[in-house]
Amino acid sequence: MSTVLVLNAGYEPLHRVSVRHAIRMLVREVAVVEEADPGRRMGPFPVPRVLRLTRYVHMRWRSRGTPAWTRDALFRRDGRRCAYCDRHDVVLTVDHVVPRSQGGRTTWTNTVAACGGPSGCNARKADRTPEQAGMRLRRPPHVPSYWELIA
């Protein structure tokens, strides 16, 4: 099922919801459609791509600190691409740049998305650092902003 981008009343991106949840927001009249799929309708409503809330929601916690590390957020940060070979049509796994067996932790700056499976980049790197394995990271890991994860 596709997702719908929800904008605050001031047009800042807030989060994504399912189409079903978006329709419920339209029924409750807490949001209006900003962009819709042409020709697709769900009852009396167009199937939305982007919604805007009718009232402004203050979300100060979003502008402070860093987002929590989750597997899905990691894949979104890396654009659902392998950090070593840049392929996007593969099953992804979480790779620790400094392996946990060598003291690495599960943090934004130590994890990247990598190809899974027996012939994937994560298996090839195994229990070594990229330098030890002779592999190069195409993008260094970084701490994303909330806005980067929503877009």
TIRO-2110 file (N, C-alpha, C; in Angstrom, 1 decimal):
// TIRO-2110
0.8, -1.2, 0.0, N, 1, A
0.0, 0.0, 0.0, CA, 1, A
0.9, 1.2, 0.0, C, 1, A
0.5, 2.2, -0.8, N, 2, A
1.3, 3.4, -0.9, CA, 2, A
1.1, 4.3, 0.4, C, 2, A
2.0, 5.3, 0.5, N, 3, A
1.8, 6.2, 1.7, CA, 3, A
1.5, 7.6, 1.2, C, 3, A
1.0, 8.4, 2.1, N, 4, A
0.6, 9.8, 1.8, CA, 4, A
1.4, 10.7, 2.7, C, 4, A
2.0, 11.7, 2.1, N, 5, A
2.8, 12.7, 2.8, CA, 5, A
1.8, 13.7, 3.5, C, 5, A
2.0, 13.9, 4.8, N, 6, A
1.2, 14.8, 5.6, CA, 6, A
2.0, 16.1, 5.9, C, 6, A
1.5, 17.2, 5.4, N, 7, A
2.1, 18.5, 5.7, CA, 7, A
1.4, 19.2, 6.8, C, 7, A
2.1, 20.0, 7.6, N, 8, A
1.6, 20.9, 8.6, CA, 8, A
0.8, 22.0, 7.9, C, 8, A
0.0, 22.8, 8.7, N, 9, A
-0.7, 23.9, 8.1, CA, 9, A
0.2, 24.9, 7.4, C, 9, A
1.4, 25.0, 7.9, N, 10, A
2.4, 25.9, 7.3, CA, 10, A
3.2, 25.2, 6.1, C, 10, A
2.8, 24.1, 5.6, N, 11, A
3.4, 23.3, 4.5, CA, 11, A
4.7, 22.7, 4.9, C, 11, A
5.1, 22.5, 6.1, N, 12, A
6.2, 21.7, 6.5, CA, 12, A
5.9, 20.3, 6.5, C, 12, A
6.7, 19.4, 6.0, N, 13, A
6.4, 17.9, 6.1, CA, 13, A
6.4, 17.4, 7.5, C, 13, A
5.4, 16.6, 7.9, N, 14, A
5.4, 16.1, 9.2, CA, 14, A
5.7, 14.6, 9.2, C, 14, A
5.0, 13.8, 8.5, N, 15, A
5.2, 12.4, 8.5, CA, 15, A
4.4, 11.8, 7.3, C, 15, A
4.5, 10.4, 7.2, N, 16, A
3.7, 9.7, 6.1, CA, 16, A
2.7, 8.8, 6.8, C, 16, A
1.5, 8.7, 6.2, N, 17, A
0.5, 7.8, 6.7, CA, 17, A
0.0, 6.9, 5.5, C, 17, A
-0.7, 5.9, 5.8, N, 18, A
-1.3, 5.0, 4.8, CA, 18, A
-2.5, 5.8, 4.1, C, 18, A
-2.8, 5.3, 2.9, N, 19, A
-4.0, 5.9, 2.2, CA, 19, A
-5.2, 5.8, 3.0, C, 19, A
-5.4, 4.7, 3.7, N, 20, A
-6.6, 4.4, 4.5, CA, 20, A
-6.6, 5.5, 5.6, C, 20, A
-5.5, 5.7, 6.3, N, 21, A
-5.5, 6.7, 7.4, CA, 21, A
-5.7, 8.1, 6.8, C, 21, A
-5.2, 8.4, 5.6, N, 22, A
-5.4, 9.7, 5.0, CA, 22, A
-6.9, 9.9, 4.7, C, 22, A
-7.6, 8.9, 4.2, N, 23, A
-9.0, 9.0, 4.0, CA, 23, A
-9.8, 9.3, 5.3, C, 23, A
-9.4, 8.6, 6.4, N, 24, A
-10.0, 8.9, 7.7, CA, 24, A
-9.8, 10.3, 8.1, C, 24, A
-8.6, 10.9, 7.8, N, 25, A
-8.3, 12.3, 8.1, CA, 25, A
-9.2, 13.2, 7.3, C, 25, A
-9.5, 12.9, 6.1, N, 26, A
-10.4, 13.7, 5.2, CA, 26, A
-11.8, 13.6, 5.8, C, 26, A
-12.3, 12.4, 6.2, N, 27, A
-13.6, 12.3, 6.7, CA, 27, A
-13.8, 13.1, 8.0, C, 27, A
-12.8, 13.1, 8.8, N, 28, A
-12.8, 13.9, 10.1, CA, 28, A
-12.6, 15.4, 9.8, C, 28, A
-12.2, 15.8, 8.6, N, 29, A
-12.0, 17.1, 8.2, CA, 29, A
-10.9, 17.8, 9.0, C, 29, A
-9.8, 17.0, 9.3, N, 30, A
-8.6, 17.6, 9.9, CA, 30, A
-7.5, 17.9, 8.9, C, 30, A
-7.8, 17.5, 7.6, N, 31, A
-6.8, 17.7, 6.5, CA, 31, A
-7.6, 18.0, 5.2, C, 31, A
-6.8, 18.6, 4.3, N, 32, A
-7.4, 18.8, 3.0, CA, 32, A
-6.3, 18.2, 2.0, C, 32, A
-6.8, 17.9, 0.8, N, 33, A
-6.0, 17.3, -0.3, CA, 33, A
-5.2, 18.4, -0.9, C, 33, A
-3.9, 18.3, -1.0, N, 34, A
-3.0, 19.2, -1.7, CA, 34, A
-2.7, 18.6, -3.1, C, 34, A
-2.5, 17.3, -3.2, N, 35, A
-2.2, 16.7, -4.4, CA, 35, A
-2.8, 15.3, -4.4, C, 35, A
-3.4, 14.9, -5.5, N, 36, A
-4.1, 13.6, -5.6, CA, 36, A
-3.7, 12.8, -6.8, C, 36, A
-3.9, 11.5, -6.8, N, 37, A
-3.7, 10.7, -8.0, CA, 37, A
-4.8, 11.0, -9.0, C, 37, A
-4.4, 11.4, -10.2, N, 38, A
-5.5, 11.7, -11.2, CA, 38, A
-6.3, 10.5, -11.5, C, 38, A
-7.6, 10.7, -11.5, N, 39, A
-8.6, 9.7, -11.9, CA, 39, A
-8.9, 8.6, -10.9, C, 39, A
-8.2, 8.6, -9.8, N, 40, A
-8.5, 7.6, -8.7, CA, 40, A
-9.3, 8.2, -7.6, C, 40, A
-10.3, 7.5, -7.2, N, 41, A
-11.2, 8.0, -6.1, CA, 41, A
-11.4, 6.8, -5.1, C, 41, A
-11.7, 7.2, -3.9, N, 42, A
-12.1, 6.3, -2.9, CA, 42, A
-13.4, 6.8, -2.3, C, 42, A
-14.5, 6.4, -2.8, N, 43, A
-15.8, 6.9, -2.4, CA, 43, A
-15.9, 8.4, -3.0, C, 43, A
-16.3, 9.3, -2.1, N, 44, A
-16.4, 10.7, -2.6, CA, 44, A
-15.0, 11.5, -2.6, C, 44, A
-13.9, 10.8, -2.2, N, 45, A
-12.7, 11.5, -2.0, CA, 45, A
-11.7, 11.0, -3.1, C, 45, A
-10.9, 12.0, -3.6, N, 46, A
-9.8, 11.6, -4.5, CA, 46, A
-8.7, 10.9, -3.6, C, 46, A
-8.0, 9.9, -4.2, N, 47, A
-6.9, 9.2, -3.5, CA, 47, A
-5.7, 10.2, -3.4, C, 47, A
-5.4, 10.6, -2.2, N, 48, A
-4.4, 11.7, -2.0, CA, 48, A
-2.9, 11.2, -2.1, C, 48, A
-2.1, 12.0, -2.5, N, 49, A
-0.6, 11.8, -2.5, CA, 49, A
0.0, 12.7, -1.4, C, 49, A
-0.6, 13.9, -1.2, N, 50, A
-0.2, 14.9, -0.2, CA, 50, A
-1.4, 15.5, 0.5, C, 50, A
-1.4, 15.5, 1.8, N, 51, A
-2.4, 16.2, 2.6, CA, 51, A
-1.8, 17.3, 3.4, C, 51, A
-2.7, 18.3, 3.7, N, 52, A
-2.2, 19.4, 4.5, CA, 52, A
-3.2, 19.5, 5.7, C, 52, A
-2.7, 19.6, 6.9, N, 53, A
-3.5, 19.7, 8.1, CA, 53, A
-4.2, 21.1, 8.1, C, 53, A
-5.5, 21.1, 8.6, N, 54, A
-6.2, 22.4, 8.6, CA, 54, A
-5.8, 23.3, 9.8, C, 54, A
-5.2, 22.7, 10.8, N, 55, A
-4.7, 23.4, 12.0, CA, 55, A
-3.2, 23.1, 12.1, C, 55, A
-2.5, 24.1, 12.6, N, 56, A
-1.0, 24.0, 12.8, CA, 56, A
-0.7, 23.1, 14.0, C, 56, A
0.2, 22.2, 13.9, N, 57, A
0.6, 21.3, 15.0, CA, 57, A
2.0, 21.7, 15.3, C, 57, A
2.3, 22.1, 16.6, N, 58, A
3.6, 22.4, 17.1, CA, 58, A
4.3, 21.1, 17.4, C, 58, A
5.5, 20.9, 16.8, N, 59, A
6.3, 19.7, 17.0, CA, 59, A
7.7, 20.2, 17.3, C, 59, A
7.9, 20.8, 18.4, N, 60, A
9.2, 21.3, 18.8, CA, 60, A
10.3, 20.2, 18.9, C, 60, A
9.8, 19.0, 19.3, N, 61, A
10.8, 17.9, 19.5, CA, 61, A
11.4, 17.5, 18.2, C, 61, A
10.8, 17.8, 17.1, N, 62, A
11.3, 17.4, 15.8, CA, 62, A
12.6, 18.2, 15.4, C, 62, A
12.6, 19.5, 15.9, N, 63, A
13.7, 20.4, 15.5, CA, 63, A
14.9, 20.2, 16.5, C, 63, A
14.7, 19.5, 17.5, N, 64, A
15.8, 19.3, 18.5, CA, 64, A
16.3, 17.8, 18.5, C, 64, A
17.5, 17.7, 18.8, N, 65, A
18.0, 16.3, 18.9, CA, 65, A
18.1, 15.6, 17.6, C, 65, A
18.2, 14.3, 17.8, N, 66, A
18.4, 13.4, 16.6, CA, 66, A
17.2, 12.4, 16.6, C, 66, A
16.8, 11.9, 15.4, N, 67, A
15.8, 10.9, 15.4, CA, 67, A
16.3, 9.6, 15.9, C, 67, A
15.4, 8.8, 16.4, N, 68, A
15.8, 7.5, 17.0, CA, 68, A
16.2, 6.6, 15.8, C, 68, A
17.2, 5.7, 16.1, N, 69, A
17.7, 4.8, 15.1, CA, 69, A
16.7, 3.6, 15.0, C, 69, A
16.2, 3.4, 13.8, N, 70, A
15.4, 2.2, 13.5, CA, 70, A
15.9, 1.7, 12.2, C, 70, A
15.6, 0.4, 12.0, N, 71, A
16.0, -0.3, 10.7, CA, 71, A
15.4, 0.4, 9.5, C, 71, A
14.1, 0.7, 9.6, N, 72, A
13.4, 1.4, 8.5, CA, 72, A
14.0, 2.8, 8.2, C, 72, A
14.2, 3.5, 9.3, N, 73, A
14.8, 4.9, 9.2, CA, 73, A
16.2, 4.8, 8.5, C, 73, A
17.0, 3.8, 8.9, N, 74, A
18.3, 3.6, 8.3, CA, 74, A
18.2, 3.4, 6.8, C, 74, A
17.2, 2.5, 6.4, N, 75, A
17.1, 2.3, 4.9, CA, 75, A
16.6, 3.5, 4.2, C, 75, A
15.7, 4.3, 4.9, N, 76, A
15.3, 5.6, 4.3, CA, 76, A
16.4, 6.6, 4.1, C, 76, A
17.2, 6.7, 5.2, N, 77, A
18.4, 7.6, 5.1, CA, 77, A
19.3, 7.2, 3.9, C, 77, A
19.5, 5.9, 3.7, N, 78, A
20.4, 5.4, 2.6, CA, 78, A
19.7, 5.3, 1.3, C, 78, A
18.5, 5.7, 1.2, N, 79, A
17.8, 5.7, -0.1, CA, 79, A
17.5, 4.3, -0.6, C, 79, A
17.4, 3.3, 0.4, N, 80, A
17.2, 1.9, 0.1, CA, 80, A
18.2, 1.4, -1.0, C, 80, A
19.4, 1.9, -0.8, N, 81, A
20.5, 1.4, -1.7, CA, 81, A
21.6, 0.9, -0.8, C, 81, A
22.4, -0.1, -1.4, N, 82, A
23.6, -0.6, -0.7, CA, 82, A
24.6, 0.5, -0.6, C, 82, A
25.2, 0.6, 0.6, N, 83, A
26.3, 1.6, 0.8, CA, 83, A
27.6, 1.2, 0.1, C, 83, A
27.7, 0.0, -0.3, N, 84, A
29.0, -0.5, -0.9, CA, 84, A
28.9, -0.6, -2.4, C, 84, A
27.8, -1.1, -3.0, N, 85, A
27.7, -1.3, -4.4, CA, 85, A
26.7, -0.4, -5.1, C, 85, A
25.9, 0.3, -4.3, N, 86, A
24.8, 1.2, -4.7, CA, 86, A
23.7, 0.6, -5.4, C, 86, A
23.5, -0.8, -5.3, N, 87, A
22.3, -1.4, -5.9, CA, 87, A
21.1, -1.2, -5.1, C, 87, A
20.0, -1.1, -5.7, N, 88, A
18.7, -0.8, -5.0, CA, 88, A
17.7, -1.9, -5.2, C, 88, A
18.0, -2.9, -6.1, N, 89, A
17.0, -4.0, -6.4, CA, 89, A
17.3, -5.2, -5.6, C, 89, A
17.9, -5.1, -4.4, N, 90, A
18.3, -6.3, -3.6, CA, 90, A
17.6, -6.2, -2.2, C, 90, A
17.7, -7.3, -1.5, N, 91, A
17.3, -7.4, -0.1, CA, 91, A
18.4, -6.7, 0.7, C, 91, A
18.0, -5.8, 1.5, N, 92, A
18.9, -5.0, 2.3, CA, 92, A
19.0, -5.6, 3.7, C, 92, A
20.2, -5.5, 4.3, N, 93, A
20.4, -5.8, 5.7, CA, 93, A
21.2, -4.6, 6.3, C, 93, A
21.3, -4.6, 7.6, N, 94, A
22.0, -3.6, 8.4, CA, 94, A
23.4, -4.1, 8.5, C, 94, A
24.4, -3.3, 8.1, N, 95, A
25.8, -3.6, 8.3, CA, 95, A
26.4, -2.6, 9.3, C, 95, A
27.2, -3.1, 10.2, N, 96, A
27.9, -2.3, 11.2, CA, 96, A
29.3, -2.0, 10.5, C, 96, A
29.6, -0.8, 10.3, N, 97, A
30.9, -0.4, 9.7, CA, 97, A
32.0, -1.0, 10.6, C, 97, A
32.0, -0.6, 11.8, N, 98, A
32.9, -1.3, 12.8, CA, 98, A
32.1, -2.4, 13.4, C, 98, A
32.5, -3.7, 13.1, N, 99, A
31.6, -4.8, 13.6, CA, 99, A
31.4, -4.8, 15.1, C, 99, A
30.3, -5.3, 15.5, N, 100, A
30.0, -5.4, 16.9, CA, 100, A
31.0, -6.2, 17.7, C, 100, A
31.6, -7.2, 17.0, N, 101, A
32.6, -8.1, 17.6, CA, 101, A
33.9, -7.3, 17.9, C, 101, A
34.1, -6.2, 17.2, N, 102, A
35.2, -5.3, 17.4, CA, 102, A
34.9, -4.1, 18.2, C, 102, A
33.8, -4.1, 18.9, N, 103, A
33.4, -2.9, 19.7, CA, 103, A
32.4, -1.9, 19.1, C, 103, A
32.0, -2.2, 17.9, N, 104, A
31.1, -1.3, 17.2, CA, 104, A
29.7, -1.3, 17.8, C, 104, A
29.0, -0.2, 17.7, N, 105, A
27.7, -0.1, 18.3, CA, 105, A
26.6, 0.2, 17.2, C, 105, A
25.4, 0.0, 17.5, N, 106, A
24.3, 0.3, 16.6, CA, 106, A
23.9, 1.7, 16.7, C, 106, A
24.6, 2.6, 16.0, N, 107, A
24.3, 4.0, 16.0, CA, 107, A
24.2, 4.5, 14.5, C, 107, A
23.8, 5.7, 14.4, N, 108, A
23.6, 6.3, 13.0, CA, 108, A
25.0, 6.3, 12.3, C, 108, A
26.1, 6.6, 13.0, N, 109, A
27.3, 6.8, 12.4, CA, 109, A
28.1, 5.5, 12.2, C, 109, A
27.6, 4.4, 12.7, N, 110, A
28.3, 3.1, 12.5, CA, 110, A
27.5, 2.1, 11.7, C, 110, A
26.3, 2.4, 11.2, N, 111, A
25.5, 1.5, 10.5, CA, 111, A
25.2, 2.0, 9.1, C, 111, A
25.1, 1.1, 8.1, N, 112, A
24.7, 1.4, 6.8, CA, 112, A
23.9, 0.3, 6.2, C, 112, A
23.1, 0.6, 5.2, N, 113, A
22.4, -0.5, 4.5, CA, 113, A
23.3, -1.2, 3.5, C, 113, A
23.2, -2.6, 3.5, N, 114, A
24.1, -3.4, 2.6, CA, 114, A
23.3, -4.5, 2.0, C, 114, A
23.8, -5.0, 0.9, N, 115, A
23.1, -6.1, 0.2, CA, 115, A
23.1, -7.3, 1.1, C, 115, A
22.0, -8.1, 1.2, N, 116, A
21.9, -9.3, 2.0, CA, 116, A
22.2, -10.5, 1.2, C, 116, A
22.0, -11.7, 1.8, N, 117, A
22.1, -12.9, 1.1, CA, 117, A
23.5, -13.4, 1.1, C, 117, A
23.7, -14.7, 0.6, N, 118, A
25.0, -15.3, 0.7, CA, 118, A
26.1, -14.6, -0.2, C, 118, A
25.6, -14.0, -1.3, N, 119, A
26.6, -13.3, -2.2, CA, 119, A
26.6, -11.8, -2.1, C, 119, A
25.9, -11.3, -1.1, N, 120, A
25.8, -9.8, -0.9, CA, 120, A
27.0, -9.2, -0.3, C, 120, A
27.0, -7.9, -0.3, N, 121, A
28.1, -7.1, 0.2, CA, 121, A
28.3, -7.3, 1.7, C, 121, A
27.2, -7.5, 2.5, N, 122, A
27.3, -7.7, 3.9, CA, 122, A
28.0, -9.0, 4.2, C, 122, A
27.7, -10.1, 3.4, N, 123, A
28.4, -11.4, 3.6, CA, 123, A
29.9, -11.3, 3.2, C, 123, A
30.1, -10.5, 2.1, N, 124, A
31.5, -10.4, 1.7, CA, 124, A
32.4, -9.6, 2.7, C, 124, A
31.8, -8.6, 3.3, N, 125, A
32.5, -7.8, 4.3, CA, 125, A
32.7, -8.6, 5.6, C, 125, A
31.7, -9.4, 5.9, N, 126, A
31.7, -10.4, 7.0, CA, 126, A
32.0, -9.6, 8.3, C, 126, A
32.9, -10.1, 9.1, N, 127, A
33.2, -9.6, 10.5, CA, 127, A
34.5, -8.7, 10.4, C, 127, A
34.5, -7.8, 9.4, N, 128, A
35.7, -7.0, 9.2, CA, 128, A
35.3, -5.5, 9.0, C, 128, A
36.2, -4.6, 9.1, N, 129, A
35.9, -3.2, 8.8, CA, 129, A
36.0, -3.1, 7.3, C, 129, A
35.5, -2.1, 6.7, N, 130, A
35.6, -1.9, 5.2, CA, 130, A
37.0, -1.9, 4.7, C, 130, A
37.9, -1.3, 5.5, N, 131, A
39.3, -1.3, 5.1, CA, 131, A
39.9, -2.7, 5.1, C, 131, A
39.6, -3.5, 6.2, N, 132, A
40.1, -4.8, 6.3, CA, 132, A
39.6, -5.7, 5.1, C, 132, A
38.4, -5.4, 4.7, N, 133, A
37.7, -6.2, 3.7, CA, 133, A
38.1, -5.7, 2.3, C, 133, A
38.7, -4.6, 2.2, N, 134, A
39.1, -4.0, 0.9, CA, 134, A
37.9, -3.5, 0.2, C, 134, A
36.9, -3.0, 0.9, N, 135, A
35.6, -2.4, 0.3, CA, 135, A
35.6, -0.9, 0.7, C, 135, A
34.9, -0.2, -0.2, N, 136, A
34.8, 1.2, 0.0, CA, 136, A
33.3, 1.6, 0.2, C, 136, A
33.1, 2.5, 1.2, N, 137, A
31.8, 3.0, 1.4, CA, 137, A
31.5, 4.1, 0.3, C, 137, A
30.4, 4.1, -0.4, N, 138, A
30.1, 5.1, -1.4, CA, 138, A
29.6, 6.4, -0.7, C, 138, A
29.0, 6.2, 0.4, N, 139, A
28.5, 7.4, 1.2, CA, 139, A
28.8, 7.1, 2.7, C, 139, A
29.5, 8.0, 3.3, N, 140, A
29.8, 7.8, 4.7, CA, 140, A
28.5, 7.9, 5.6, C, 140, A
28.3, 7.1, 6.6, N, 141, A
27.1, 7.2, 7.4, CA, 141, A
27.1, 8.5, 8.2, C, 141, A
25.9, 9.0, 8.4, N, 142, A
25.7, 10.3, 9.1, CA, 142, A
24.4, 10.3, 9.8, C, 142, A
24.2, 11.2, 10.8, N, 143, A
23.0, 11.3, 11.5, CA, 143, A
22.0, 12.1, 10.7, C, 143, A
20.9, 11.6, 10.3, N, 144, A
19.9, 12.3, 9.5, CA, 144, A
19.1, 13.3, 10.3, C, 144, A
18.5, 14.2, 9.6, N, 145, A
17.5, 15.1, 10.3, CA, 145, A
16.1, 14.5, 10.2, C, 145, A
15.2, 14.9, 10.9, N, 146, A
13.8, 14.4, 10.8, CA, 146, A
13.3, 14.7, 9.4, C, 146, A
13.6, 15.8, 8.8, N, 147, A
13.1, 16.2, 7.5, CA, 147, A
13.7, 15.3, 6.4, C, 147, A
14.9, 14.9, 6.6, N, 148, A
15.5, 14.0, 5.6, CA, 148, A
14.8, 12.6, 5.6, C, 148, A
14.4, 12.2, 6.8, N, 149, A
13.7, 10.9, 6.9, CA, 149, A
12.2, 10.9, 6.4, C, 149, A
11.6, 12.1, 6.4, N, 150, A
10.2, 12.2, 6.0, CA, 150, A
10.2, 12.4, 4.4, C, 150, A
11.1, 13.1, 3.9, N, 151, A
11.0, 13.4, 2.4, CA, 151, A
11.1, 12.2, 1.6, C, 151, A
END
